[in-house]
Amino acid sequence: MDQRQRGPGVFTSHHVTLKKYSGFSLLEVLIASLVFSFGLGGFASLLLASMASATEARLEGAATLAAASLSEQLRMNPSALQHYMDPPAFVSAICDGRTECTPGQQADYDYKLWQTELADRIRNARGLVCRDGTPRDGGDGHAQCDGSGPLVIKIFWPGLRTGADNRVQQHRYVVEVT
């Protein structure tokens, strides 16, 4: 076989060119794998953050719809406003269109049904109607309704565990009923 040296470390033989040090070294493969794994880790982190944000947006949307629904019920039955603000523990009549109900009974039934639907849409959510001069305060344990000011609907629900102390983040949605 006729092999001639053409330059440092390159040998040719019948149209085939071979280099003395061809291919990737193990170190290059390890560095490329490390860079790829960092990129994949960043992508996974971004995906998790995106999923958490989508969940929060869905819950915020559900709270918005629930508050709008109750706001319409309040506008349709204004004579029973006190029943929405201080609902009874038990509903005295099922007011589903087949039974004649007083405005107060209708308000009690509507509010209890609204609470049930709210809990179905947002796990562990709680909503209330009150008058509050500073509506953007309060939390699930204490709504801080001061009895003055505009009529508001407040909805509270627990969010994801956040921070180093692993505390549950509380969410609040408040709408003023006009």
Buried (B, 14 or more C-beta within 10 A) or exposed (E): EEEEEEEEEEBBEEEEEEEEEEEEEEEEEEEEEEEEEEEEEEEEEEEEEEEEEEEBEEBBEBBEEBBEBBBEBBEEBEEBBEBBBEBEEEBEBEBEEEEEBBBBBBBBBBBBBBBEBBBEBBEEBBBBBBBBEEBEBBEBEEBBBBEEBEBBBBBBBBEEEEEEEEEEEEBBBBBEBE
